[in-house]
Amino acid sequence: MRKEIPNNARLALFAPLDQLGRAEAVAARLLDAITLGLLDDAEQLPSEVELAARFGVSTVTVREALAVLRHQGLVETRRGRGGGSFVRTPAWPAPNSWAERLRLVSLADLRDFGDHYLAVAGAAAKLAAERSSPEDLERLRLAGEDLLDATGPAATRAERHFHLEVAAAAQSPRLTNQEVHLQGERGGLLWVPLGGEEGSRRAYAEHRAIITAIAAADGGLARRLTEEHILGELDRLADLHLSLETP
């Protein structure tokens, strides 16, 4: 069972959209939440009226967005008593699917994504060191422990959850929303557990160091450690990308 998602993350998920009347934007926001585990499998979504109010769009727009997600098999709508729209979490990708996904991303795109993610995650870590509450720190410590001895999909989920917790601890809905969006865009690829148990132990130690810096209110160190952690993963992905291109 997943841990309680921090309120800041849920607030960012349901924050009003910058551009009103866009079903695609609503669908993308909910898609990110489903793939990141912010919304559980079989969890009932708020009503169309409530979703429209939270996103700041019309109920027609919400209805169109839910239709898109139903077509993708990510939402199931039931009629009658006890009905509503319910989440259907997608199956975890096949173990070797990361290689095909990596082939579809150019090195330039990977570098561009890395630049954006470094800026967001680094800023979030710095602000978390300056703003986090004792409750935030406890959630960070629990999230950090999830990576201990984790492998495969569990390691990927632990990485994504940890960085979401850091963003939530920054107390910035915009940064949290950016973290959710970027995780939805490339997070499943960035945090592919390529190093096995050794890689998980290394990442666990790096998480611990980031948490220690945040707890010590050392924003500069927290940012640097977070950027180094992400750069290490990006470098490994780039090396693998090159190896996949080699005959």
Secondary structure, DSSP 8 states (H G I E B T S, - for coil): ------HHHHHHHTS--SSTT-HHHHHHHHHHHHHHTSS-TT-B---HHHHHHHHTS-HHHHHHHHHHHHHTTSEEEE-STT-EEEE-------TTHHHHHHHTS-HHHHHHHHHHHHHHHHHHHHHHHHH--HHHHHHHHHHHHTTTT--HHHHHHHHHHHHHHHHHHTT-HHHHHHHHHHIIIIIHHHT--TTHHHHHHHHHHHHHHHHHHHHTT-HHHHHHHHHHHHHHHHHHHHHHHHHHH--
